[in-house]
């Protein structure tokens, strides 16, 4: 098996599906927080430049 091969588990149970959804939710929330922080920093920078 190659290093970058993806292993698909077709026998996932409910717990692993719930875990996936929880982890995905954390990642999406973190991405939203990063977006807000970057936008705020850009507004402040543009305000100071102008």
PyMOL CGO cylinders between C-alpha atoms (Angstrom):
from pymol import cmd
from pymol.cgo import CYLINDER

trace = [
    CYLINDER, 0.00, 0.00, 0.00, 1.27, 3.45, -0.92, 0.3, 1, 1, 1, 1, 1, 1,
    CYLINDER, 1.27, 3.45, -0.92, 1.70, 6.22, 1.63, 0.3, 1, 1, 1, 1, 1, 1,
    CYLINDER, 1.70, 6.22, 1.63, -1.13, 8.33, 0.19, 0.3, 1, 1, 1, 1, 1, 1,
    CYLINDER, -1.13, 8.33, 0.19, -3.66, 5.55, -0.37, 0.3, 1, 1, 1, 1, 1, 1,
    CYLINDER, -3.66, 5.55, -0.37, -7.04, 6.15, 1.19, 0.3, 1, 1, 1, 1, 1, 1,
    CYLINDER, -7.04, 6.15, 1.19, -8.53, 3.31, 3.16, 0.3, 1, 1, 1, 1, 1, 1,
    CYLINDER, -8.53, 3.31, 3.16, -12.31, 3.21, 3.01, 0.3, 1, 1, 1, 1, 1, 1,
    CYLINDER, -12.31, 3.21, 3.01, -14.12, 1.51, 5.83, 0.3, 1, 1, 1, 1, 1, 1,
    CYLINDER, -14.12, 1.51, 5.83, -17.48, 0.48, 4.42, 0.3, 1, 1, 1, 1, 1, 1,
    CYLINDER, -17.48, 0.48, 4.42, -18.50, -1.10, 7.72, 0.3, 1, 1, 1, 1, 1, 1,
    CYLINDER, -18.50, -1.10, 7.72, -18.65, 2.14, 9.71, 0.3, 1, 1, 1, 1, 1, 1,
    CYLINDER, -18.65, 2.14, 9.71, -20.91, 2.04, 12.69, 0.3, 1, 1, 1, 1, 1, 1,
    CYLINDER, -20.91, 2.04, 12.69, -23.04, 4.81, 14.17, 0.3, 1, 1, 1, 1, 1, 1,
    CYLINDER, -23.04, 4.81, 14.17, -20.37, 5.84, 16.68, 0.3, 1, 1, 1, 1, 1, 1,
    CYLINDER, -20.37, 5.84, 16.68, -17.74, 6.48, 14.02, 0.3, 1, 1, 1, 1, 1, 1,
    CYLINDER, -17.74, 6.48, 14.02, -20.26, 8.45, 11.94, 0.3, 1, 1, 1, 1, 1, 1,
    CYLINDER, -20.26, 8.45, 11.94, -21.12, 10.58, 14.98, 0.3, 1, 1, 1, 1, 1, 1,
    CYLINDER, -21.12, 10.58, 14.98, -17.41, 11.07, 15.68, 0.3, 1, 1, 1, 1, 1, 1,
    CYLINDER, -17.41, 11.07, 15.68, -16.83, 12.17, 12.09, 0.3, 1, 1, 1, 1, 1, 1,
    CYLINDER, -16.83, 12.17, 12.09, -19.70, 14.66, 12.27, 0.3, 1, 1, 1, 1, 1, 1,
    CYLINDER, -19.70, 14.66, 12.27, -18.43, 16.05, 15.58, 0.3, 1, 1, 1, 1, 1, 1,
    CYLINDER, -18.43, 16.05, 15.58, -14.87, 16.49, 14.30, 0.3, 1, 1, 1, 1, 1, 1,
    CYLINDER, -14.87, 16.49, 14.30, -16.13, 18.04, 11.07, 0.3, 1, 1, 1, 1, 1, 1,
    CYLINDER, -16.13, 18.04, 11.07, -18.23, 20.45, 13.11, 0.3, 1, 1, 1, 1, 1, 1,
    CYLINDER, -18.23, 20.45, 13.11, -15.18, 21.51, 15.13, 0.3, 1, 1, 1, 1, 1, 1,
    CYLINDER, -15.18, 21.51, 15.13, -13.19, 22.12, 11.95, 0.3, 1, 1, 1, 1, 1, 1,
    CYLINDER, -13.19, 22.12, 11.95, -15.97, 24.14, 10.30, 0.3, 1, 1, 1, 1, 1, 1,
    CYLINDER, -15.97, 24.14, 10.30, -16.40, 26.24, 13.46, 0.3, 1, 1, 1, 1, 1, 1,
    CYLINDER, -16.40, 26.24, 13.46, -12.66, 26.89, 13.60, 0.3, 1, 1, 1, 1, 1, 1,
    CYLINDER, -12.66, 26.89, 13.60, -12.65, 27.94, 9.93, 0.3, 1, 1, 1, 1, 1, 1,
    CYLINDER, -12.65, 27.94, 9.93, -15.44, 30.42, 10.62, 0.3, 1, 1, 1, 1, 1, 1,
    CYLINDER, -15.44, 30.42, 10.62, -13.51, 31.87, 13.57, 0.3, 1, 1, 1, 1, 1, 1,
    CYLINDER, -13.51, 31.87, 13.57, -10.40, 32.25, 11.43, 0.3, 1, 1, 1, 1, 1, 1,
    CYLINDER, -10.40, 32.25, 11.43, -12.41, 34.01, 8.72, 0.3, 1, 1, 1, 1, 1, 1,
    CYLINDER, -12.41, 34.01, 8.72, -13.82, 36.51, 11.22, 0.3, 1, 1, 1, 1, 1, 1,
    CYLINDER, -13.82, 36.51, 11.22, -10.39, 37.16, 12.74, 0.3, 1, 1, 1, 1, 1, 1,
    CYLINDER, -10.39, 37.16, 12.74, -8.73, 37.71, 9.36, 0.3, 1, 1, 1, 1, 1, 1,
    CYLINDER, -8.73, 37.71, 9.36, -11.51, 40.00, 8.16, 0.3, 1, 1, 1, 1, 1, 1,
    CYLINDER, -11.51, 40.00, 8.16, -11.27, 42.07, 11.34, 0.3, 1, 1, 1, 1, 1, 1,
    CYLINDER, -11.27, 42.07, 11.34, -7.50, 42.36, 11.02, 0.3, 1, 1, 1, 1, 1, 1,
    CYLINDER, -7.50, 42.36, 11.02, -7.82, 43.44, 7.38, 0.3, 1, 1, 1, 1, 1, 1,
    CYLINDER, -7.82, 43.44, 7.38, -10.39, 46.12, 8.23, 0.3, 1, 1, 1, 1, 1, 1,
    CYLINDER, -10.39, 46.12, 8.23, -8.13, 47.51, 10.96, 0.3, 1, 1, 1, 1, 1, 1,
    CYLINDER, -8.13, 47.51, 10.96, -5.12, 47.48, 8.63, 0.3, 1, 1, 1, 1, 1, 1,
    CYLINDER, -5.12, 47.48, 8.63, -7.03, 49.23, 5.84, 0.3, 1, 1, 1, 1, 1, 1,
    CYLINDER, -7.03, 49.23, 5.84, -8.38, 51.79, 8.29, 0.3, 1, 1, 1, 1, 1, 1,
    CYLINDER, -8.38, 51.79, 8.29, -4.85, 52.56, 9.53, 0.3, 1, 1, 1, 1, 1, 1,
    CYLINDER, -4.85, 52.56, 9.53, -3.49, 52.78, 5.98, 0.3, 1, 1, 1, 1, 1, 1,
    CYLINDER, -3.49, 52.78, 5.98, -6.23, 55.09, 4.79, 0.3, 1, 1, 1, 1, 1, 1,
]
cmd.load_cgo(trace, "trace")
